[in-house]
């Protein structure tokens, strides 16, 4: 484990502090069992006038909060697995494996940011109203949470086999997800395209094996110097791994932090102890939760 800790510190820099936090919270978040109401059943009940406004608002609130928890939980599990894969391939000195794992980390980081970036602040803004909905106290009007639901539905349901007529369930191009993290990770898209070239059948997928003796007999030899290639790639993009990892973790962990305000999910006391002041949206969320 000492070697793994050193690898995490080298590759993820200051973001390595998230690993212990994830190891503490993931075992508890996976104990939750989700309750989702069938869309067809809900529509039938509404059409037949069998649900009051208070009951409909309660259904909407539960559905929204359950989706938010599911998105945050799966985001953390997925990004932690990709982070482990990056470390394993680095330690194994496997250049294509390292490139593939790092590509997965960046792609999934972009996907998580797309689904969760705006969720913590939105839930924190309306946490009192959502609690009233859960308690059946919002009886005068129907709440519209569709914009938040669409973000979460896209994260949970979108796929290439989805209905083309439904933009919520149609996956975007992978590069579109990665582009979302460019403001925080300026090199993300450039690195992503490089990794795709290494992983896909292309000249770069074999070019890393060529050792051209430019000053000698000008012949090409095949050299499997994986470790040197990994170090060179990391040196060119030294902050991308840690920044992507921390951004992804922050979106999911802040979502779980806000969900403490509702009586639905396992409590994670570690998140109340985190100093969110260095994170802009973290400061905003903590202020909103005090209101």
C-alpha positions in Angstrom: 0.0 0.0 0.0 3.0 2.3 0.6 3.8 2.1 -3.1 0.2 2.9 -4.1 0.2 5.9 -1.8 3.4 7.1 -3.3 2.0 6.7 -6.8 -1.2 8.6 -5.9 0.9 11.4 -4.5 3.1 11.6 -7.6 0.3 11.4 -10.2 -2.5 13.3 -8.4 -0.4 15.7 -6.3 -2.6 17.5 -3.7 -5.7 15.8 -5.0 -4.4 12.5 -3.4 -6.2 13.6 -0.2 -9.6 12.6 -1.8 -8.6 8.9 -1.8 -9.0 8.5 1.9 -12.2 10.4 1.9 -13.7 8.2 -0.8 -12.6 5.1 1.0 -14.5 6.3 4.0 -17.8 7.4 2.3 -18.3 4.9 -0.5 -19.0 1.9 1.7 -21.8 3.8 3.4 -23.4 5.4 0.3 -23.7 2.0 -1.4 -25.9 0.8 1.5 -28.8 2.9 0.3 -31.6 1.3 -1.6 -33.4 3.6 -4.1 -37.1 4.1 -4.5 -38.3 5.2 -7.9 -41.9 5.5 -9.0 -42.9 4.2 -12.4 -43.4 7.1 -14.9 -46.4 5.3 -16.4 -48.0 4.7 -13.0 -47.4 8.3 -12.0 -48.9 9.6 -15.3 -51.9 7.3 -14.8 -52.5 8.5 -11.3 -52.3 12.1 -12.3 -54.5 11.7 -15.3 -57.2 10.0 -13.2 -57.0 12.7 -10.5 -55.9 10.3 -7.8 -53.0 12.4 -6.5 -53.3 15.8 -4.7 -50.9 18.6 -5.5 -49.1 17.8 -2.2 -48.7 14.2 -3.1 -47.5 15.0 -6.6 -44.9 17.4 -5.2 -43.7 14.8 -2.7 -43.2 12.3 -5.6 -41.3 14.9 -7.6 -39.0 15.7 -4.6 -38.2 12.1 -3.8 -37.5 11.3 -7.5 -35.2 14.3 -7.8 -33.2 13.7 -4.6 -32.9 9.9 -5.3 -31.5 10.7 -8.8 -29.1 13.2 -7.3 -27.8 10.7 -4.8 -27.5 7.9 -7.4 -25.6 10.2 -9.8 -23.2 11.4 -7.1 -22.6 7.9 -5.7 -22.0 6.3 -9.1 -19.8 9.2 -10.1 -17.5 8.7 -7.1 -17.3 4.9 -7.5 -16.6 5.2 -11.2 -13.9 7.9 -10.9 -12.2 6.1 -8.0 -12.0 3.0 -10.2 -10.4 4.9 -13.1 -8.0 6.5 -10.7 -7.0 3.1 -9.4 -6.5 1.9 -13.0 -4.3 4.9 -13.8 -2.1 4.0 -10.8 -2.0 0.3 -11.6 -0.9 1.0 -15.2 1.7 3.5 -14.0 3.2 1.0 -11.6 3.1 -1.8 -14.2 4.9 0.4 -16.7 2.2 -0.2 -19.4 2.0 2.8 -21.7 -1.1 1.9 -23.7 -2.8 0.7 -20.5 -1.9 4.0 -18.8 -3.2 6.0 -21.7 -6.5 4.0 -21.8 -7.0 4.4 -18.1 -6.2 8.1 -18.1 -8.6 8.6 -21.1 -11.3 6.9 -19.1 -10.6 9.1 -16.1 -10.9 12.3 -18.2 -14.0 11.2 -20.1 -15.8 10.2 -17.0 -14.8 13.3 -15.3 -16.4 15.3 -18.1 -19.5 13.2 -17.9 -19.9 13.7 -14.2 -19.3 17.5 -14.4 -22.0 17.6 -17.1 -24.5 15.9 -14.9 -23.6 17.3 -11.5 -21.9 20.7 -11.7 -25.0 22.7 -11.1 -26.8 20.3 -8.8 -25.3 21.1 -5.4 -26.0 24.9 -5.6 -29.5 24.3 -7.0 -30.5 21.8 -4.3 -29.0 24.1 -1.6 -30.9 27.1 -2.9 -34.2 25.2 -2.6 -33.5 22.9 0.3 -36.3 24.3 2.5 -38.8 24.2 -0.3 -37.8 20.6 -1.1 -38.2 19.6 2.5 -41.7 21.1 2.5 -42.5 19.0 -0.6 -41.2 15.8 1.0 -43.4 16.5 4.1 -46.5 17.1 2.0 -46.7 20.7 3.0 -46.5 22.3 -0.5 -50.2 22.1 -1.4 -50.9 25.3 -3.4 -48.9 24.8 -6.7 -47.0 22.1 -8.6 -43.2 22.4 -8.4 -41.3 22.4 -11.7 -37.9 20.6 -11.2 -37.6 19.6 -14.9 -34.4 21.4 -15.6 -32.5 19.6 -12.8 -34.2 16.3 -13.6 -33.1 16.6 -17.2 -29.4 17.0 -16.2 -29.6 14.0 -13.9 -31.7 11.9 -16.4 -29.0 12.6 -19.1 -26.3 11.4 -16.7 -28.2 8.3 -15.7 -30.0 7.3 -18.9 -28.1 8.7 -21.9 -26.6 6.2 -24.3 -25.8 5.9 -28.0 -28.7 3.5 -28.4 -31.1 6.1 -26.9 -34.0 7.6 -28.8 -32.7 10.2 -31.3 -35.8 12.3 -30.7 -35.1 12.6 -27.0 -32.1 14.9 -26.4 -32.1 14.1 -22.7 -31.4 10.4 -23.4 -29.1 10.9 -26.4 -25.4 10.8 -25.5 -23.2 13.7 -26.6 -19.8 13.2 -28.4 -17.2 12.3 -25.8 -15.2 15.4 -26.6 -18.2 17.6 -25.6 -18.1 16.2 -22.1 -14.4 16.7 -21.8 -14.7 20.3 -23.1 -16.8 21.1 -20.1 -13.8 20.7 -17.7 -11.5 22.9 -19.8 -12.1 26.0 -17.6 -10.6 24.2 -14.7 -8.3 21.9 -16.6 -7.1 24.0 -19.6 -5.2 21.1 -21.1 -7.9 18.5 -20.8 -9.1 18.5 -24.4 -5.6 18.5 -25.9 -4.6 15.6 -23.6 -7.8 13.7 -24.4 -7.2 13.9 -28.1 -3.6 12.7 -27.6 -4.8 9.7 -25.5 -7.5 8.8 -28.1 -4.7 8.7 -30.7 -2.6 6.4 -28.6 -5.5 4.1 -27.7 -7.2 4.0 -31.1 -5.7 2.3 -34.2 -3.6 5.2 -35.5 0.0 6.1 -36.2 0.4 7.2 -32.5 -0.7 3.8 -31.3 2.5 2.3 -32.7 4.7 5.4 -33.1 5.7 5.3 -29.4 7.5 2.1 -30.1 9.8 3.6 -32.7 13.4 4.5 -31.7 14.9 6.5 -34.6 18.7 6.8 -34.5 18.9 10.2 -36.0 22.6 10.8 -35.3 23.8 7.3 -36.0 22.8 4.9 -38.8 19.4 6.6 -39.1 17.6 3.3 -38.7 14.5 2.6 -36.7 14.5 0.0 -33.9 11.5 -1.1 -31.8 11.9 -0.1 -28.2 9.4 -0.9 -25.5 10.3 1.9 -23.1 6.9 2.3 -21.6 8.0 3.9 -18.3 9.9 6.7 -20.1 6.9 7.4 -22.4 4.5 7.5 -19.4 6.8 10.0 -17.6 7.1 12.1 -20.7 3.3 12.3 -21.1 2.9 13.1 -17.5 5.6 15.8 -17.7 3.7 17.4 -20.6 0.4 17.5 -18.7 1.5 17.5 -15.0 -1.7 19.0 -13.5 -4.4 17.4 -15.7 -4.8 14.2 -13.7 -5.2 15.8 -10.3 -7.4 18.7 -11.5 -9.8 16.3 -13.3 -10.0 14.0 -10.3 -10.6 16.8 -7.8 -13.2 18.6 -9.9 -15.1 15.3 -10.4 -15.0 14.5 -6.7 -16.1 18.0 -5.7 -19.2 17.9 -7.8 -20.3 14.5 -6.4 -19.2 15.1 -2.8 -20.9 18.5 -2.6 -24.1 16.9 -3.9 -23.9 14.4 -1.1 -23.2 17.2 1.3 -26.4 19.0 0.4 -28.4 15.8 0.6 -27.7 15.8 4.4 -30.5 18.3 4.6 -33.0 15.7 3.6 -34.1 12.6 5.6 -33.6 10.1 2.8 -29.9 8.9 2.6 -27.1 7.7 4.8 -25.3 10.4 6.7 -21.7 11.1 5.9 -20.3 13.1 8.8 -16.9 13.4 7.1 -18.4 15.8 4.6 -19.3 18.3 7.2 -15.7 18.4 8.4 -14.3 19.2 4.9 -13.1 22.8 4.5 -14.8 23.8 1.3 -13.5 27.4 1.4 -10.9 26.9 -1.4 -13.7 25.7 -3.7 -15.9 28.5 -5.1 -19.1 26.5 -5.4 -18.3 24.9 -2.0 -18.3 28.3 -0.4 -21.6 29.1 -2.2 -23.2 25.9 -1.1 -22.3 26.2 2.6 -23.7 29.8 2.6 -26.9 28.6 1.0 -27.4 25.8 3.5 -27.1 28.3 6.3 -30.0 30.4 4.8 
